[in-house]
Amino acid sequence: MTHIHQLTYGPFAENTYLIADDDGNALVIDPGMYFPEENARMFEYLNAQQLRPVRLVLTHAHLDHVFGVNWFHKNHNLTPEVNAEDKLVYDNAQAVAMQYGLSMEPLVAANVGLEADSVFEFGGSTFRILFAPGHSPGSVCFYNAEEKYVIGGDVLFQGSIGRTDLPGGDYDTLITSIKTQVLTLPDDVLVYSGHGPLTTIGQERISNPYLQD
């Protein structure tokens, strides 16, 4: 059984997720802490919840989802894992931050993995990696079928979809990804998005204006 901790950080209000097992081990997804006080908040939260980060994975590598990577590498010796198609995005994050007027240290080197349709085990649950490009070239979602939730990154939001006007983004590709990878999940699956509130597959299937043919 896993337990989901959602924390919102950074200038883009990004949702960072900690997936914890019953022993306090934590899978870190998309750490978005940008400001020093947010690093302090993460430190305090981990201590208060008695969580021990053991693995760091990225749904994609846009800068708001990787701001906290170096902190987890320095403090917990974690190396981020990214899909191969988003490696270039990851490597360019510092340059992109400068375009937004944000200071950012060079990121620790990432491991390439998280292959489409592969699975990994954590906390007694199996997570399947759904390859869902369009928002970025290598966007992935992490689907836990037993517990009926998906960590979706910036692919699908409540009433919206990920933006496609950034380098490597493509609207038609994203719509196809959502319809073939995400909307094929059961209606009662919870969707934890990279920004904004919780939703469900069923709610988005019937009400998301971008997905109505």
C-alpha positions as a LaTeX table, in Angstrom:
\begin{tabular}{lrrr}
\hline
Residue & $x$ (\AA) & $y$ (\AA) & $z$ (\AA) \\
\hline
Met1 & 0.00 & 0.00 & 0.00 \\
Thr2 & 1.31 & 3.43 & $-0.89$ \\
His3 & 0.52 & 6.86 & 0.50 \\
Ile4 & 0.56 & 9.97 & $-1.69$ \\
His5 & 1.93 & 13.25 & $-0.40$ \\
Gln6 & 1.34 & 16.27 & $-2.64$ \\
Leu7 & 3.37 & 19.44 & $-2.07$ \\
Thr8 & 3.20 & 22.57 & $-4.22$ \\
Tyr9 & 6.34 & 24.59 & $-4.87$ \\
Gly10 & 8.06 & 27.18 & $-6.98$ \\
Pro11 & 7.13 & 30.19 & $-9.11$ \\
Phe12 & 4.93 & 27.98 & $-11.32$ \\
Ala13 & 2.97 & 26.32 & $-8.47$ \\
Glu14 & 4.19 & 22.86 & $-9.44$ \\
Asn15 & 2.95 & 19.75 & $-7.67$ \\
Thr16 & 5.74 & 17.61 & $-6.21$ \\
Tyr17 & 4.80 & 14.08 & $-5.15$ \\
Leu18 & 6.20 & 11.78 & $-2.51$ \\
Ile19 & 4.88 & 8.24 & $-2.78$ \\
Ala20 & 5.54 & 6.52 & 0.53 \\
Asp21 & 5.35 & 2.88 & 1.53 \\
Asp22 & 4.41 & 1.55 & 4.95 \\
Asp23 & 8.06 & 1.55 & 6.03 \\
Gly24 & 8.59 & 5.25 & 5.28 \\
Asn25 & 10.53 & 4.80 & 2.05 \\
Ala26 & 9.59 & 7.51 & $-0.44$ \\
Leu27 & 9.57 & 7.67 & $-4.21$ \\
Val28 & 10.16 & 11.30 & $-5.20$ \\
Ile29 & 8.43 & 12.54 & $-8.36$ \\
Asp30 & 9.15 & 15.93 & $-9.97$ \\
Pro31 & 10.76 & 17.89 & $-7.11$ \\
Gly32 & 9.88 & 21.53 & $-7.70$ \\
Met33 & 11.40 & 23.36 & $-4.73$ \\
Tyr34 & 12.94 & 26.59 & $-6.03$ \\
Phe35 & 13.23 & 29.05 & $-3.16$ \\
Pro36 & 15.54 & 28.33 & $-0.19$ \\
Glu37 & 12.61 & 28.36 & 2.19 \\
Glu38 & 10.98 & 25.64 & 0.08 \\
Asn39 & 14.03 & 23.43 & 0.54 \\
Ala40 & 13.66 & 24.02 & 4.26 \\
Arg41 & 9.96 & 23.12 & 4.06 \\
Met42 & 10.81 & 19.86 & 2.28 \\
Phe43 & 13.44 & 19.01 & 4.90 \\
Glu44 & 10.96 & 19.67 & 7.69 \\
Tyr45 & 8.18 & 17.74 & 5.96 \\
Leu46 & 10.33 & 14.66 & 5.43 \\
Asn47 & 11.36 & 14.72 & 9.09 \\
Ala48 & 7.84 & 15.29 & 10.37 \\
Gln49 & 6.43 & 12.45 & 8.25 \\
Gln50 & 9.49 & 10.26 & 8.92 \\
Leu51 & 10.02 & 9.69 & 5.19 \\
Arg52 & 13.25 & 8.42 & 3.65 \\
Pro53 & 13.62 & 9.30 & $-0.06$ \\
Val54 & 15.03 & 6.31 & $-1.96$ \\
Arg55 & 14.37 & 6.99 & $-5.65$ \\
Leu56 & 13.81 & 10.06 & $-7.85$ \\
Val57 & 11.86 & 9.89 & $-11.12$ \\
Leu58 & 10.63 & 12.60 & $-13.48$ \\
Thr59 & 7.43 & 12.69 & $-15.51$ \\
His60 & 9.28 & 15.16 & $-17.74$ \\
Ala61 & 12.16 & 17.60 & $-17.46$ \\
His62 & 10.72 & 21.10 & $-17.76$ \\
Leu63 & 12.49 & 23.39 & $-15.33$ \\
Asp64 & 9.62 & 23.71 & $-12.85$ \\
His65 & 9.69 & 19.92 & $-12.37$ \\
Val66 & 13.46 & 19.72 & $-11.81$ \\
Phe67 & 14.20 & 22.73 & $-9.59$ \\
Gly68 & 14.64 & 20.45 & $-6.57$ \\
Val69 & 16.70 & 17.71 & $-8.23$ \\
Asn70 & 20.05 & 18.96 & $-6.93$ \\
Trp71 & 18.72 & 19.23 & $-3.38$ \\
Phe72 & 17.68 & 15.57 & $-3.37$ \\
His73 & 20.98 & 14.57 & $-4.94$ \\
Lys74 & 22.98 & 16.50 & $-2.34$ \\
Asn75 & 20.94 & 15.52 & 0.71 \\
His76 & 19.80 & 11.99 & $-0.20$ \\
Asn77 & 22.26 & 10.92 & $-2.90$ \\
Leu78 & 19.46 & 10.40 & $-5.43$ \\
Thr79 & 20.06 & 10.54 & $-9.18$ \\
Pro80 & 17.08 & 11.64 & $-11.28$ \\
Glu81 & 15.68 & 9.26 & $-13.87$ \\
Val82 & 14.19 & 10.62 & $-17.10$ \\
Asn83 & 12.85 & 9.18 & $-20.34$ \\
Ala84 & 15.43 & 9.26 & $-23.14$ \\
Glu85 & 13.31 & 11.61 & $-25.26$ \\
Asp86 & 13.43 & 14.25 & $-22.51$ \\
Lys87 & 17.18 & 14.07 & $-21.85$ \\
Leu88 & 17.81 & 17.12 & $-24.06$ \\
Val89 & 15.08 & 19.04 & $-22.22$ \\
Tyr90 & 16.73 & 18.14 & $-18.92$ \\
Asp91 & 20.17 & 19.17 & $-20.10$ \\
Asn92 & 18.83 & 22.55 & $-21.29$ \\
Ala93 & 16.89 & 23.38 & $-18.11$ \\
Gln94 & 19.46 & 25.87 & $-16.83$ \\
Ala95 & 19.44 & 27.81 & $-20.12$ \\
Val96 & 15.64 & 27.88 & $-20.14$ \\
Ala97 & 15.60 & 29.16 & $-16.56$ \\
Met98 & 17.75 & 32.09 & $-17.64$ \\
Gln99 & 15.17 & 32.94 & $-20.31$ \\
Tyr100 & 12.60 & 33.23 & $-17.53$ \\
Gly101 & 14.95 & 35.41 & $-15.49$ \\
Leu102 & 15.45 & 32.64 & $-12.92$ \\
Ser103 & 18.80 & 31.63 & $-11.48$ \\
Met104 & 19.55 & 27.93 & $-11.52$ \\
Glu105 & 22.65 & 25.88 & $-10.83$ \\
Pro106 & 23.71 & 23.26 & $-13.39$ \\
Leu107 & 21.77 & 20.08 & $-12.77$ \\
Val108 & 23.35 & 16.83 & $-11.69$ \\
Ala109 & 23.54 & 14.36 & $-14.58$ \\
Ala110 & 20.38 & 12.30 & $-15.05$ \\
Asn111 & 20.02 & 8.61 & $-15.75$ \\
Val112 & 18.10 & 7.73 & $-18.88$ \\
Gly113 & 15.42 & 5.09 & $-18.45$ \\
Leu114 & 11.66 & 5.04 & $-17.71$ \\
Glu115 & 10.94 & 3.24 & $-20.96$ \\
Ala116 & 7.45 & 3.08 & $-22.44$ \\
Asp117 & 5.28 & 0.28 & $-21.05$ \\
Ser118 & 7.98 & $-0.87$ & $-18.65$ \\
Val119 & 7.08 & $-1.47$ & $-15.02$ \\
Phe120 & 8.78 & $-0.96$ & $-11.68$ \\
Glu121 & 7.92 & $-2.02$ & $-8.15$ \\
Phe122 & 7.63 & 0.28 & $-5.18$ \\
Gly123 & 5.90 & $-0.08$ & $-1.85$ \\
Gly124 & 4.40 & $-3.42$ & $-2.79$ \\
Ser125 & 2.73 & $-1.89$ & $-5.84$ \\
Thr126 & 3.52 & $-2.08$ & $-9.52$ \\
Phe127 & 3.79 & 1.12 & $-11.54$ \\
Arg128 & 3.46 & 1.01 & $-15.32$ \\
Ile129 & 5.15 & 3.75 & $-17.34$ \\
Leu130 & 2.81 & 5.31 & $-19.89$ \\
Phe131 & 4.66 & 7.13 & $-22.68$ \\
Ala132 & 2.65 & 10.29 & $-23.38$ \\
Pro133 & 4.62 & 12.84 & $-25.45$ \\
Gly134 & 3.20 & 16.12 & $-26.70$ \\
His135 & 3.71 & 18.45 & $-23.77$ \\
Ser136 & 7.37 & 17.50 & $-23.96$ \\
Pro137 & 9.04 & 14.88 & $-26.19$ \\
Gly138 & 9.54 & 12.38 & $-23.38$ \\
Ser139 & 6.62 & 12.91 & $-21.02$ \\
Val140 & 5.61 & 9.82 & $-19.06$ \\
Cys141 & 2.91 & 8.99 & $-16.52$ \\
Phe142 & 3.19 & 6.53 & $-13.64$ \\
Tyr143 & 0.12 & 4.30 & $-13.34$ \\
Asn144 & $-0.67$ & 2.25 & $-10.25$ \\
Ala145 & $-3.47$ & $-0.07$ & $-11.35$ \\
Glu146 & $-3.96$ & $-1.80$ & $-7.99$ \\
Glu147 & $-4.56$ & 1.45 & $-6.14$ \\
Lys148 & $-6.24$ & 3.19 & $-9.08$ \\
Tyr149 & $-4.20$ & 6.33 & $-9.52$ \\
Val150 & $-1.86$ & 7.86 & $-12.07$ \\
Ile151 & 0.81 & 10.51 & $-11.54$ \\
Gly152 & 0.32 & 12.33 & $-14.81$ \\
Gly153 & 2.78 & 15.20 & $-14.92$ \\
Asp154 & 1.64 & 17.95 & $-17.28$ \\
Val155 & $-0.20$ & 15.69 & $-19.72$ \\
Leu156 & $-3.73$ & 16.08 & $-18.37$ \\
Phe157 & $-5.22$ & 18.58 & $-15.92$ \\
Gln158 & $-8.66$ & 19.13 & $-14.44$ \\
Gly159 & $-10.50$ & 20.69 & $-17.37$ \\
Ser160 & $-7.35$ & 21.27 & $-19.39$ \\
Ile161 & $-4.25$ & 19.73 & $-20.96$ \\
Gly162 & $-0.54$ & 20.50 & $-20.93$ \\
Arg163 & 0.68 & 23.42 & $-23.00$ \\
Thr164 & 2.23 & 22.52 & $-26.34$ \\
Asp165 & 3.94 & 25.78 & $-27.32$ \\
Leu166 & 7.27 & 24.97 & $-25.68$ \\
Pro167 & 10.18 & 23.44 & $-27.65$ \\
Gly168 & 9.41 & 19.82 & $-28.47$ \\
Gly169 & 5.70 & 20.23 & $-27.77$ \\
Asp170 & 3.01 & 19.27 & $-30.27$ \\
Tyr171 & $-0.75$ & 19.60 & $-29.81$ \\
Asp172 & $-1.83$ & 16.70 & $-32.02$ \\
Thr173 & 0.75 & 14.42 & $-30.42$ \\
Leu174 & $-0.50$ & 15.33 & $-26.95$ \\
Ile175 & $-4.15$ & 14.70 & $-27.80$ \\
Thr176 & $-3.22$ & 11.33 & $-29.28$ \\
Ser177 & $-1.18$ & 10.48 & $-26.18$ \\
Ile178 & $-4.07$ & 11.35 & $-23.87$ \\
Lys179 & $-6.61$ & 9.37 & $-25.86$ \\
Thr180 & $-4.46$ & 6.27 & $-26.35$ \\
Gln181 & $-2.52$ & 6.17 & $-23.07$ \\
Val182 & $-4.58$ & 7.94 & $-20.41$ \\
Leu183 & $-8.25$ & 7.85 & $-21.34$ \\
Thr184 & $-7.96$ & 4.08 & $-21.81$ \\
Leu185 & $-7.66$ & 3.80 & $-18.02$ \\
Pro186 & $-10.79$ & 3.07 & $-15.92$ \\
Asp187 & $-13.08$ & 6.00 & $-15.09$ \\
Asp188 & $-12.45$ & 5.78 & $-11.34$ \\
Val189 & $-8.68$ & 6.20 & $-11.63$ \\
Leu190 & $-7.48$ & 9.32 & $-9.80$ \\
Val191 & $-5.27$ & 11.70 & $-11.77$ \\
Tyr192 & $-2.59$ & 13.56 & $-9.82$ \\
Ser193 & $-1.43$ & 16.32 & $-12.15$ \\
Gly194 & 1.70 & 18.45 & $-12.26$ \\
His195 & $-0.35$ & 21.58 & $-11.55$ \\
Gly196 & $-3.78$ & 22.16 & $-10.08$ \\
Pro197 & $-6.27$ & 19.91 & $-8.30$ \\
Leu198 & $-6.98$ & 16.20 & $-8.32$ \\
Thr199 & $-9.34$ & 14.83 & $-10.97$ \\
Thr200 & $-10.47$ & 11.48 & $-12.36$ \\
Ile201 & $-10.28$ & 9.82 & $-15.75$ \\
Gly202 & $-14.07$ & 9.68 & $-15.94$ \\
Gln203 & $-14.52$ & 13.37 & $-15.15$ \\
Glu204 & $-12.05$ & 14.40 & $-17.85$ \\
Arg205 & $-13.51$ & 11.97 & $-20.36$ \\
Ile206 & $-16.93$ & 13.62 & $-20.21$ \\
Ser207 & $-16.13$ & 17.24 & $-19.38$ \\
Asn208 & $-12.65$ & 18.20 & $-20.56$ \\
Pro209 & $-13.24$ & 20.62 & $-23.45$ \\
Tyr210 & $-10.04$ & 19.55 & $-25.23$ \\
Leu211 & $-11.15$ & 15.93 & $-25.39$ \\
Gln212 & $-14.64$ & 16.22 & $-26.84$ \\
Asp213 & $-14.81$ & 15.07 & $-30.47$ \\
\hline
\end{tabular}
